[in-house]
Amino acid sequence: MDLPPIAPELGHDSAVVVDISKVSSAELGQLKRDTDVRWWLELGDQLVLVGDKGELLAGIPTGRTLGAIENLDIGRLRLHGRGCVHQDSTPGSLIAQGGRWELRLLSPGEPIPEVSDDSAHESVWREVVPNSVIAWRYRPDPMGPGADPLILPIVDSINGARWFGDVETLAGWDRSSYGPELAFSRSWIETQFSSLGLEVSAPAFTMPISGGGQITINNVLGRWTGTRSPDEWVIVGGHYDSRNQNISSTVDTPGAEDNASGCSGVIEVARALLAFKPERSILFMCYAGEEQGLYGSKAHVQTLQSAGNLSKVQAVVIMDMIGYSAGAQLDMLLESSSTWTSYLNQFAAAAAIYEPSVGVTLSTSFCCSDHAPYINAGRRSLLTIEKDWNIYPHYHRTTDLPLNMGIHAQAMGSAIMRTNVAVLAELSGASDRIFADSLDPTTP
């Protein structure tokens, strides 16, 4: 798709970056409509306003300005869609960012990167289209609905301490997809699924190894057959493999945040949902081979396609890096494709009801985790991830240990799991048996 560049007549101007994390929808609209604003760009918690610097600053509330650039060559602005890893070699200087997008200004000596529209890639470039929302902060209606009494017991059954205990267990193994201990963690996950009464399997797939050749490894699948609509499937997933700075290393790969947190989240969500006998089938999945290229989730999508089962998949929820928060203010990022914007909003609305203290940013730039293969196959899918993933200091390091996830880990993980299970209860029809079954899935 060819995106129109910024019109040349806009020429040189100034840009002011504004913190909009705390503004209301009405205040945000007013900032955009100000007569001194030539055009704007919204990136999550940051709003870029372009026009005359003095006039712009006069209309911005005190303390909201994050920075300003004068005599801006607007023709050298580009949007960079980054993946999970920040690269110091990325061209240009960072102006603003939101979701997985960065607004970068290329210097006169730098070539303009080729524009790409493949948002499943680690690094893409796009033209800047004035008056565009690239990522946005969810601003709930203060008069919106309250908690559903049929959903609330499921949400409240999420146990953050139990989840963190599972994170500690998984982080005790080196879970590199290339190493022998991956099988130990797989066996443990199978035991957790089996104890919940799920039909457990470990579908095998192949993936390449450095230097040539292939290895065979396994996903872990715990299947719940729906009580009323068994051929309508919901997938809840997260990868269980890990890595450190060396993608091929098989030792010192604890991967607590990335992604014992997400795989443990799958198990904890299963505990919460299964107590209420969901009407639709649920596939609880922990994937391998994610770190090397989403091989586990790609293999599952291919299996679904080959068996003619892809159309049965009604919705997919992926958890990847759900436990770290740099501060007491908890924030989460929801991402999918623009096709599934209403799906993103459904989760954001659930967060506002069941976890109102958590901030939510939504983005239609997706990549780099196990939601992408399902989106690319045309299925409704999204990723839930903590918003500080890009500043987690132990990302892909030997120090990604449970202790280093910080003091807010249980609160952050619980906020994401509670949000997810609220929506999943609706998607899977898990609320119809609330008053007939015990909250404890292990109770006869």
Secondary structure, 3 states (H helix, E strand, C coil): CCCCCCCHHHCEEEEEEEECCCCCHHHHHHHHHCCCEEEEEEEECEEEEEECHHHHHHCCCCCCEEEEEEEEEHHHEEEEEECCCCCCCCCCEEEEEECCEEEEECCCCCCCCCCCCCCCCCEEEECCCCCEEEEEECCCCCCCCCCCCCCHHHHHCCCHHHHHHHHHHHCCCCCCCCCCCHHHHHHHHHHHHHHCCCEEECCEEEEECCCCCEEEEECEEEEECCCCEEEEEEEEEEECCCCCCCCCCCCCCCCHHHHHHHHHHHHHHHHHHHCCCCCEEEEEEEECCCCCCCHHHHHHHHHHHHCCCHHHEEEEEEECCCCCCCCCCCEEEEECCHHHHHHHHHHHHHHHHHCCCCEEEEECCCCCCCCHHHHHCCCCEEEEEECCHHHCCCCCCCCCCHHHHCCCHHHHHHHHHHHHHHHHHHHHCCCCCCCCCCCCCCCC
